[in-house]
Amino acid sequence: MNAAERQNEIFNKIIKGMDKVYEKLIEYKKLKNSELVVMQDGKILRIKP
């Protein structure tokens, strides 16, 4: 495995981990019935889950 393949593998693991974190965040916000704060088109939005 060369350096580029190794770097790509690490990148993919990071992306998968971030997807899991996002899913758990949504689940937690639903459980606590609290707002999710996101930025969209340069504006800060508060979303009820």
C-alpha positions as CSV (number, residue, x, y, z in Angstrom):
1,M,0.0,0.0,0.0
2,N,1.5,3.3,-1.0
3,A,1.2,6.6,0.8
4,A,-1.7,7.9,-1.4
5,E,-3.8,4.7,-0.8
6,R,-3.1,4.9,3.0
7,Q,-4.1,8.6,3.1
8,N,-7.3,7.8,1.1
9,E,-8.1,5.0,3.6
10,I,-7.7,7.3,6.6
11,F,-9.8,10.0,4.9
12,N,-12.6,7.5,4.3
13,K,-12.5,6.3,8.0
14,I,-12.7,9.9,9.1
15,I,-15.7,10.6,6.9
16,K,-17.5,7.4,8.2
17,G,-16.8,8.5,11.8
18,M,-18.2,12.0,11.2
19,D,-21.3,10.4,9.7
20,K,-21.8,8.4,12.9
21,V,-21.3,11.5,15.0
22,Y,-23.9,13.4,13.0
23,E,-26.4,10.6,13.4
24,K,-25.9,10.4,17.1
25,L,-26.2,14.1,17.4
26,I,-29.6,14.1,15.7
27,E,-30.7,11.2,17.9
28,Y,-29.6,13.1,21.1
29,K,-31.3,16.3,20.0
30,K,-34.6,14.4,19.4
31,L,-34.3,12.7,22.8
32,K,-33.7,16.0,24.6
33,N,-36.2,17.9,22.4
34,S,-33.7,20.6,21.8
35,E,-32.9,22.8,18.8
36,L,-30.2,21.9,16.2
37,V,-28.2,24.9,15.2
38,V,-26.8,24.8,11.6
39,M,-25.4,27.3,9.1
40,Q,-27.0,27.4,5.7
41,D,-26.2,29.9,2.9
42,G,-24.3,32.0,5.5
43,K,-27.3,32.2,7.9
44,I,-27.6,30.6,11.2
45,L,-30.7,28.4,11.5
46,R,-32.3,26.8,14.5
47,I,-34.1,23.6,13.6
48,K,-36.5,21.5,15.8
49,P,-35.6,17.8,15.3
